[in-house]
Amino acid sequence: MYRNLLVPVDGSDLSDKAMHGSIDLARQLGATITAFVAEPTPPLPAVGRTARMIEIENDLHDERTTRHAQEVLRRFEAQARDAGVAFQGHHAQTPSIGDAIVDAAKEHGCDLIVMATHGRGLIGEMLYGAHTKGVMARSKLPLLVLH
């Protein structure tokens, strides 16, 4: 059935739910997990910053986000390997999390996307965004949503 699950994670308690659920599912299906961390691009520079200051701030942002993504992926990989599930991890910086998730699924040949959501409702979506809803609208792949 499904052979390669894309699982977007960010290191939050909610993404831990996606990790555990996807590992259980992949084990049952004999599938591989492709984990993906989408980190935000650097914020716009503050007024009055020199080109050198902006470069330094962007470099620091890149280092922080890369370190964070690698740590999240290491933790996920350890759990998957302990469960006997094949794993690969990837990360990218992006201005659009939903687009990056859909693109990663295509790029890595995934046939199912597994995401966890708070299920906050309309107000929560307006305040916090709705990556899951955005992925659902953009992707042609099946999407398994864990609450």
Backbone torsions as a table, in degrees:
resi	resn	phi	psi	omega
1	MET	NA	-93.8	178.4
2	TYR	-98.2	132.8	-174.2
3	ARG	-113.1	-24.2	-175.2
4	ASN	-142.4	107.5	-175.7
5	LEU	-95.4	124.5	171.3
6	LEU	-87.4	126.7	-178.9
7	VAL	-126.2	99.7	176.5
8	PRO	-73.5	132.1	-179.2
9	VAL	-137.5	158.0	179.8
10	ASP	-136.7	4.6	178.8
11	GLY	90.4	-0.8	180.0
12	SER	-81.3	170.0	175.3
13	ASP	-59.4	-37.1	179.6
14	LEU	-64.1	-41.7	179.8
15	SER	-70.3	-25.0	172.8
16	ASP	-60.5	-36.4	177.0
17	LYS	-63.3	-41.7	177.3
18	ALA	-65.0	-39.0	178.4
19	MET	-59.8	-53.4	-176.6
20	HIS	-63.4	-46.0	-179.0
21	GLY	-63.9	-40.6	-179.0
22	SER	-71.4	-34.7	177.3
23	ILE	-64.3	-45.4	177.8
24	ASP	-60.1	-45.3	-179.3
25	LEU	-65.2	-46.0	-179.3
26	ALA	-61.8	-39.1	178.5
27	ARG	-62.4	-44.1	-179.9
28	GLN	-66.2	-35.7	-176.7
29	LEU	-89.5	-14.1	-172.4
30	GLY	71.1	31.5	-175.3
31	ALA	-97.8	165.2	174.7
32	THR	-96.6	147.5	173.3
33	ILE	-103.9	129.0	170.0
34	THR	-110.5	106.0	179.9
35	ALA	-86.9	147.9	-178.3
36	PHE	-142.2	127.5	175.0
37	VAL	-112.2	119.8	176.9
38	ALA	-103.3	112.0	-179.8
39	GLU	-98.9	146.0	179.5
40	PRO	-70.2	149.7	174.0
41	THR	-70.3	164.1	-179.0
42	PRO	-59.2	146.6	176.6
43	PRO	-67.5	161.4	176.3
44	LEU	-62.3	143.2	-177.8
45	PRO	-68.7	149.5	176.4
46	ALA	-71.4	153.9	178.8
47	VAL	-61.6	139.7	176.4
48	GLY	91.0	2.8	179.0
49	ARG	-83.3	138.6	175.5
50	THR	-80.0	165.5	178.8
51	ALA	-59.2	-39.2	179.9
52	ARG	-66.2	-41.8	178.7
53	MET	-62.1	-42.3	179.1
54	ILE	-63.3	-42.9	178.8
55	GLU	-60.6	-44.5	179.6
56	ILE	-64.0	-45.7	179.2
57	GLU	-61.5	-41.9	178.4
58	ASN	-65.2	-40.2	177.5
59	ASP	-62.5	-42.8	177.9
60	LEU	-63.8	-41.2	177.6
61	HIS	-61.2	-46.1	179.3
62	ASP	-59.7	-44.1	179.2
63	GLU	-62.5	-46.3	-179.5
64	ARG	-62.3	-47.7	-176.3
65	THR	-68.8	-37.7	177.5
66	THR	-64.7	-45.8	178.7
67	ARG	-60.2	-44.3	179.2
68	HIS	-62.0	-48.5	-178.9
69	ALA	-60.6	-43.5	-179.8
70	GLN	-63.2	-38.8	178.8
71	GLU	-66.5	-44.4	178.0
72	VAL	-60.6	-44.7	-178.9
73	LEU	-67.5	-37.5	176.8
74	ARG	-61.1	-44.1	-179.2
75	ARG	-64.5	-43.8	179.4
76	PHE	-64.0	-44.8	-179.4
77	GLU	-60.2	-42.2	179.8
78	ALA	-60.6	-42.7	179.2
79	GLN	-66.3	-41.9	180.0
80	ALA	-65.5	-46.4	-179.2
81	ARG	-62.2	-41.1	177.8
82	ASP	-60.3	-29.8	179.9
83	ALA	-90.4	-0.7	179.7
84	GLY	77.5	25.6	-178.4
85	VAL	-104.9	130.5	176.5
86	ALA	-64.0	144.4	-170.8
87	PHE	-145.3	142.2	166.1
88	GLN	-140.3	144.9	-178.0
89	GLY	-126.5	144.9	-179.7
90	HIS	-142.6	155.7	174.1
91	HIS	-146.4	158.3	-179.8
92	ALA	-154.2	153.7	170.4
93	GLN	-95.1	139.7	-175.6
94	THR	-155.6	148.3	172.8
95	PRO	-82.3	-13.2	-178.3
96	SER	-132.5	103.6	-176.7
97	ILE	-61.0	-48.2	-178.0
98	GLY	-59.7	-44.7	178.5
99	ASP	-63.3	-41.1	-179.3
100	ALA	-63.8	-37.7	178.7
101	ILE	-65.2	-47.4	179.4
102	VAL	-61.8	-43.7	179.3
103	ASP	-63.9	-40.6	179.8
104	ALA	-64.3	-39.4	178.7
105	ALA	-60.7	-43.1	178.2
106	LYS	-66.3	-49.0	-175.7
107	GLU	-59.4	-36.1	-174.5
108	HIS	-102.3	11.2	174.3
109	GLY	65.5	37.0	-179.5
110	CYS	-81.9	150.6	179.9
111	ASP	-118.7	1.3	175.2
112	LEU	-154.3	138.5	174.0
113	ILE	-108.1	131.2	179.3
114	VAL	-116.9	119.4	-179.4
115	MET	-133.0	153.4	172.7
116	ALA	-108.9	149.4	-179.7
117	THR	-138.3	152.9	175.7
118	HIS	-74.3	-27.1	-174.1
119	GLY	63.8	46.2	-174.5
120	ARG	-73.0	-17.9	-176.4
121	GLY	88.7	-173.6	-172.8
122	LEU	-60.9	-46.6	-178.6
123	ILE	-64.6	-43.9	178.3
124	GLY	-61.5	-38.7	178.0
125	GLU	-63.2	-41.7	-179.4
126	MET	-66.4	-38.3	-177.6
127	LEU	-77.9	-41.0	-169.7
128	TYR	-113.6	-5.4	-177.0
129	GLY	88.4	170.7	-177.9
130	ALA	-143.6	75.6	-179.1
131	HIS	-60.5	-40.7	-179.1
132	THR	-62.6	-46.1	179.3
133	LYS	-63.2	-39.7	177.9
134	GLY	-63.7	-41.6	177.5
135	VAL	-64.4	-42.4	179.7
136	MET	-59.6	-38.9	-178.1
137	ALA	-73.5	-29.1	-173.5
138	ARG	-97.2	-26.4	-172.2
139	SER	-95.4	146.7	173.5
140	LYS	-95.4	-6.0	178.8
141	LEU	-79.5	154.7	172.5
142	PRO	-62.2	147.3	-179.4
143	LEU	-127.6	121.0	175.5
144	LEU	-99.2	119.6	-177.9
145	VAL	-107.9	123.5	178.3
146	LEU	-100.6	129.8	177.5
147	HIS	-100.7	NA	NA
